[in-house]
Amino acid sequence: MPILRGHTPIPAAGALAAQIADLREQVFALSETARRSVPYDYSALHVSLQIASNELGEAERLLQEAAPLETV
C-alpha cells in the first residue's frame, strides 16, 4: 500500500540533494587526505572537515524528505 508523505515540497530538491551528495563525498575525501598527510598537531583540520561532511549529509537528508509529494 503506498504511503503519501505530507510536507511542503521543494522544487528540484532531488537535484540539489544530488549536488550536495557529490560535495559531501568530496569533503569526506579531503578529510581523509588531511588525516593521512597533516601532522597530528593539526588534527582539528581533519575533524572540522568530517563535521562539514556530516552536516552536508544532514542537508542532503532534509532535501530528500522535502522532495515533492510522491508515493513510497
Phi, psi and omega in degrees: 000126181290147178243129176272134175269128182252115176189173178283118182286151174247118179302139178061026179298323180297318180294319178294319178299322179294320178295319179295322178299318177298315179297318179301317179296322179293318179294320178297316178299320177296320179296323178292321176297316179297320180299320183280330191245346181265137180304152183306327180301339182249031182297341178299332178296311179300314181296317179299319179293323176295319178298317178299318178298316179297319179294321176297323176298322178294318178298320178299315179297318179297319179293323178297323177290332183266010177298154180308151181308133179206161177276145181248000000 
